[in-house]
Amino acid sequence: MSSDAQQLMDLMVNLNLLWSAPFQILMAIIFLWQELGVAILAGVAVLILIIPLNAYIAAKVKQLKKSHLKSKDQRIKLLNEILHGIKILKLYAWEPSYQKKVVDIRENEMDVLKSTGYLTTFSMLTLTCIPFLVSIATFGVYFLLDDANVLTASKVFTTISLFNILRLPLFDLPTVISLVMQTKVSLGRLENFFCGEELNPNCIETNYNGNHSVGFVGASLQWDKTGPCTLK
């Protein structure tokens, strides 16, 4: 539960990026249009092609996050059982079998973490290359549209600056989207925990309203193993 609460807090810190990042991207594209005109559509097309890839990666990260939390819960539950029953484990020499169980769960957990790390790294690499790819596509189309188009120093540096402005929101937006996906899983777990039934402090539920403290139906009882049944 502590990791789920931390996940929710991390989302609250970065929640404003859900609207500020698209706003920054939109303003940068508007200023780029003023500089290069219709050629900016080539760069926008590159962005549109990359967005579904990042969305797919975010969905995969969500699935891996759910699998990781499940494995983590199994590992913590097993460790608690080991710590509470350490005397029994020592008495019956069950340490190797329980050690294997913990190691198997941990290896599965590490495989999930590795896959998550690979996907996150690939997503970051893609986002790092976006301004470069967009610049090549935009400048190339700008020259192909009209031979009279000339890139002056002011136009080039302004365009590069605007593309650099695009880097941060393009990096943050998929990250916060992935964070939203992960937090959705954590919220589901927290909801199941908080909406679960309360434990009965007496651990016994009864609807009996009669005058008898104890009752038997069809019982056969005895106190002496060799003697006859006292109650039938």
C-alpha positions in Angstrom: 0.0 0.0 0.0 2.9 2.4 0.7 4.1 2.1 -2.9 0.6 2.8 -4.2 0.3 5.9 -2.1 3.7 7.1 -3.3 2.6 6.6 -6.9 -0.5 8.7 -6.3 1.7 11.5 -4.7 4.0 11.5 -7.7 1.1 12.0 -10.1 -0.2 14.9 -8.1 3.2 16.6 -8.4 3.2 16.3 -12.2 -0.5 16.5 -12.9 -0.3 20.0 -14.4 1.8 18.6 -17.2 -1.3 17.0 -18.7 -2.4 20.5 -19.9 0.8 22.6 -19.8 2.8 20.2 -22.1 0.2 20.2 -24.9 -0.2 24.0 -24.5 3.6 24.4 -24.9 3.6 22.1 -27.9 0.8 24.0 -29.6 2.4 27.4 -29.1 5.7 26.2 -30.4 4.0 24.8 -33.5 2.2 28.1 -34.1 5.4 30.1 -33.9 7.1 27.6 -36.2 4.3 28.1 -38.7 5.0 31.8 -38.7 8.6 31.1 -39.5 8.4 28.2 -42.1 4.8 28.1 -43.1 3.3 24.9 -44.5 6.6 23.1 -44.3 6.0 22.7 -40.5 3.4 20.1 -41.4 6.2 17.7 -42.2 7.5 18.0 -38.7 4.0 17.7 -37.3 3.6 14.5 -39.3 6.7 13.0 -37.7 5.2 13.9 -34.3 1.9 12.2 -35.2 3.7 9.1 -36.3 5.7 8.9 -33.0 2.7 9.5 -30.7 1.1 6.1 -31.3 4.4 4.4 -30.5 4.7 6.2 -27.2 1.0 5.4 -26.4 1.8 1.7 -27.1 4.8 1.8 -24.8 2.7 3.5 -22.1 0.1 0.7 -22.3 2.8 -2.0 -22.1 4.4 -0.2 -19.1 0.9 -0.3 -17.4 0.6 -4.0 -17.9 4.1 -4.6 -16.6 3.4 -2.4 -13.6 0.4 -4.5 -12.7 2.4 -7.7 -13.0 5.2 -6.1 -10.9 2.9 -5.2 -8.1 1.3 -8.7 -8.1 4.8 -10.3 -7.8 5.8 -7.8 -5.2 2.7 -8.6 -3.1 3.4 -12.3 -3.4 7.0 -11.8 -2.3 6.1 -9.6 0.7 3.4 -12.1 1.8 5.8 -15.0 1.6 8.5 -13.2 3.6 6.0 -12.3 6.3 5.0 -16.0 6.5 8.7 -16.9 6.8 9.4 -14.4 9.5 6.3 -15.4 11.5 7.0 -19.1 11.2 10.8 -19.0 11.4 10.8 -21.5 14.3 8.8 -24.1 12.4 11.0 -23.6 9.3 14.1 -24.2 11.4 12.5 -27.2 13.1 11.6 -29.0 9.9 14.5 -27.7 7.8 12.3 -26.0 5.3 14.7 -23.1 4.6 15.9 -24.4 1.1 12.3 -24.8 -0.2 11.1 -21.4 1.0 14.3 -19.8 -0.3 13.6 -21.2 -3.7 10.1 -19.8 -3.6 11.3 -16.3 -2.7 14.1 -16.5 -5.4 11.6 -17.6 -8.1 9.2 -14.8 -7.3 12.1 -12.3 -7.2 13.5 -13.4 -10.5 10.1 -13.0 -12.1 9.9 -9.5 -10.5 13.3 -8.6 -11.9 12.3 -9.8 -15.4 9.3 -7.4 -15.3 11.5 -4.6 -14.1 14.1 -5.2 -16.9 11.3 -5.1 -19.5 10.0 -1.9 -18.0 13.4 -0.4 -18.0 14.0 -1.4 -21.7 10.7 0.2 -22.8 11.3 3.3 -20.8 14.8 3.7 -22.2 13.5 3.2 -25.8 10.8 5.8 -25.2 13.4 8.3 -23.9 15.7 7.6 -26.9 12.8 8.2 -29.3 11.9 11.5 -27.5 15.5 12.6 -27.7 15.6 12.1 -31.4 12.3 13.8 -32.1 13.6 17.4 -32.5 16.4 16.2 -34.8 14.0 14.2 -37.0 11.4 17.0 -37.0 14.1 19.5 -38.0 15.3 17.4 -41.0 11.8 16.8 -42.2 10.8 20.4 -41.9 13.9 22.0 -43.5 13.8 19.4 -46.2 10.2 20.1 -47.2 10.9 23.8 -46.9 13.5 23.6 -49.6 11.5 21.2 -51.8 8.4 23.5 -51.8 10.1 26.4 -53.5 13.6 26.9 -54.8 13.3 30.6 -53.7 13.1 29.6 -50.0 16.2 30.7 -48.2 17.1 29.9 -44.6 18.6 33.0 -43.1 20.5 32.9 -39.8 17.7 34.4 -37.9 15.2 31.9 -39.3 17.4 28.9 -38.6 18.3 29.9 -35.1 14.7 30.8 -34.3 13.5 27.5 -35.7 16.1 25.5 -33.8 15.2 27.3 -30.6 11.5 26.5 -31.1 12.4 22.9 -31.7 14.4 22.8 -28.5 11.4 24.2 -26.7 9.4 21.2 -28.0 11.9 18.8 -26.4 10.8 19.2 -22.8 7.0 18.9 -23.2 7.5 16.1 -25.7 9.6 14.3 -23.1 7.3 15.1 -20.2 3.9 14.3 -21.8 4.5 10.6 -22.5 6.1 10.3 -19.0 3.1 11.8 -17.2 0.7 9.7 -19.4 2.6 6.6 -18.3 2.4 7.8 -14.8 -1.4 8.2 -15.1 -1.6 4.6 -16.3 0.5 3.3 -13.4 -1.5 5.4 -10.9 -4.8 4.0 -12.3 -3.5 0.5 -11.3 -2.5 1.8 -7.8 -5.9 3.5 -7.3 -7.7 0.2 -8.1 -5.6 -1.5 -5.4 -6.2 1.2 -2.9 -9.9 1.2 -3.7 -10.1 -2.6 -3.1 -8.3 -2.1 0.2 -10.4 0.8 1.5 -13.7 -0.6 0.3 -13.1 -4.1 1.8 -15.2 -5.4 4.5 -14.3 -4.5 8.1 -12.9 -7.2 10.3 -15.2 -8.4 13.0 -13.4 -7.6 16.3 -15.1 -10.6 18.0 -14.2 -12.9 15.0 -17.6 -14.6 15.6 -20.9 -13.8 14.0 -24.1 -15.2 15.4 -27.8 -14.4 15.0 -29.0 -16.6 17.9 -31.5 -14.9 20.2 -32.5 -17.8 22.4 -32.2 -18.4 26.1 -29.5 -21.1 25.9 -25.8 -20.3 26.1 -24.8 -23.6 24.4 -26.8 -26.0 22.2 -26.1 -29.3 20.4 -28.0 -30.9 17.6 -27.2 -34.6 16.7 -24.1 -34.6 19.0 -22.5 -37.6 20.6 -20.0 -36.6 23.4 -17.9 -38.4 26.0 -15.2 -37.5 28.5 -13.7 -40.9 29.0 -12.3 -42.7 26.0 -13.1 -46.1 27.4 -16.5 -45.2 28.9 -19.9 -44.8 27.3 -21.1 -41.5 25.8 -22.3 -39.2 28.5 -24.5 -37.2 26.2 -26.4 -38.4 23.1 
